[in-house]
Amino acid sequence: MPSIYQLLSPQDERATTFYKGTFEYDPRHLGYRTEAFTNGFVFDTRITGNHNSGHEFRAGKRGNGVIGRLLQPQERWALLEYLKVLGGPLESQLP
């Protein structure tokens, strides 16, 4: 998964292709930037060995890859914003 937002999304909402090859941070989605760029590599999750499946949050009984209930988009965004707050500079957390 190129970002935490994608990780929190159900498999059928995850990108099937995205660009890799940059370590440029995407602060909105908490991950790597995935749009096209010069000399970028198109990563296709439909190719064997590149699947975007695995653990996911979706409706259904836990097990067989389901690790939690389906998260609505607004819940996913709220989680990302919460994680951003937690990731503040260590100095601001000292007494």
N, C-alpha and C positions, 0 to 999 in steps of 0.2 A: 504494500500500500504506500502510495507516495505521500499521504497525509493522514493525520488523525481523523479528520472529517470523513475521509473515505473508509477508514477502519470502523467508524461508528455507524456507517451506512449499511443497509442490507446488500447482499451480493448483487441483486438485480439492479441496484442503483449505482454501483461502483463503475468507474470508467473501465472500458475494455481495452482502450489504448491510451497511452500518454507518453510524453517525451521524458527521457532520462539523460543524464550526463552532466547535469549542473548541480552544484551544491548551493544554489541560490535559494534562500529561505523564503517560504510563503507564509507570512505572519497571519493571514486571514484563515487559512485552512490548517495551519500548524504542520507544515511538512515542506517538501521540496516543490519548487515551481515546475509545472508540467506542460506549459504551452510550448509550441514549436520554437526552435532556435537553431541557429547555424551549427552544423555538426552534431545536432542532437540525435539520439537514438530513439526510434519509436518502439516502445515496449508494448507488445500485444498479449493480453492475458488469455486470448483464445488458443494460443499455441501451447501444446503439451509442455508442462514444466513451468509455465508462467501464469498459472491460474490465479485468479483473484478471489478464490473461494477459501473456505476454512472457517474459522470462528466468526460468528456474526450475531448481531442483535436483530432478532426478528420474532414474529409471532410463532407460537408453537411450544411444544414441550422442550425443556432443556435437554441437551445431549445431542449427539450427532452434529456437533459444530455450533449449535445454538447455545450462546452463553448468557443471554439476557433477552428481555422483551424488546420489541420494536421501539426504536426511539424516533419520535417525530422530528422533522427538520429543526423546529424551534428548540427542541430539547438538545439536539446535537450542537447547535450554535451556542446554547447556554453553557454546555459542558466545556466547549472550547474557550469561551470567555472566562470561565472559572479557572481553567488550567493556566491561562495567560496571567491571571492575577497571582496564582501560586508561584509562577515562574519569575517573580520580581527579583531584583538584586538582593543578595544575602545581607548586605549592609543595612538595608531598610528593615530587616527582621531582627536585628540585634537591639538589646535594650539600651 
